[in-house]
Amino acid sequence: MVSNVIAIRIDDNTSDLVDKLIKYKLASNRADALRWIMQNGMQGAKKTIERKEKSQAIIRKWKEKGLPDLPHDLSEISIKERD
């Protein structure tokens, strides 16, 4: 694939999104992150980052406090939901 190099200036919000895309391993470098944003749009990137941050918060909470207690009749509940 032939590629062209274009130098651009981005605002702080876009730079933060780029850094978060890299942090959550959605992009491997800044160029990939900017390509990801161009393909999916700023709103798509923001929604994806929000989902990642929420899931990271849940994981962090579980690591600190342990996994949540599940109901003892979880199998029965699952079976009823399928019917």
QUIZI-V553762 format. One record per residue. RES is the residue in one small letter. BURIAL is + if it has 24 or more other C-alpha atoms within 12 Angstrom, else -. Layout:
BEGIN
res=RES burial=BURIAL
res=RES burial=BURIAL
END
This chain:
BEGIN
res=m burial=-
res=v burial=-
res=s burial=-
res=n burial=-
res=v burial=-
res=i burial=-
res=a burial=-
res=i burial=-
res=r burial=-
res=i burial=-
res=d burial=-
res=d burial=-
res=n burial=-
res=t burial=+
res=s burial=-
res=d burial=-
res=l burial=+
res=v burial=+
res=d burial=+
res=k burial=+
res=l burial=+
res=i burial=+
res=k burial=-
res=y burial=-
res=k burial=-
res=l burial=+
res=a burial=-
res=s burial=-
res=n burial=-
res=r burial=+
res=a burial=-
res=d burial=-
res=a burial=+
res=l burial=+
res=r burial=-
res=w burial=+
res=i burial=+
res=m burial=-
res=q burial=-
res=n burial=-
res=g burial=-
res=m burial=-
res=q burial=-
res=g burial=-
res=a burial=+
res=k burial=-
res=k burial=-
res=t burial=-
res=i burial=+
res=e burial=-
res=r burial=-
res=k burial=-
res=e burial=-
res=k burial=-
res=s burial=-
res=q burial=-
res=a burial=-
res=i burial=-
res=i burial=-
res=r burial=-
res=k burial=-
res=w burial=-
res=k burial=-
res=e burial=-
res=k burial=-
res=g burial=-
res=l burial=-
res=p burial=-
res=d burial=-
res=l burial=-
res=p burial=-
res=h burial=-
res=d burial=-
res=l burial=-
res=s burial=-
res=e burial=-
res=i burial=-
res=s burial=-
res=i burial=-
res=k burial=-
res=e burial=-
res=r burial=-
res=d burial=-
END
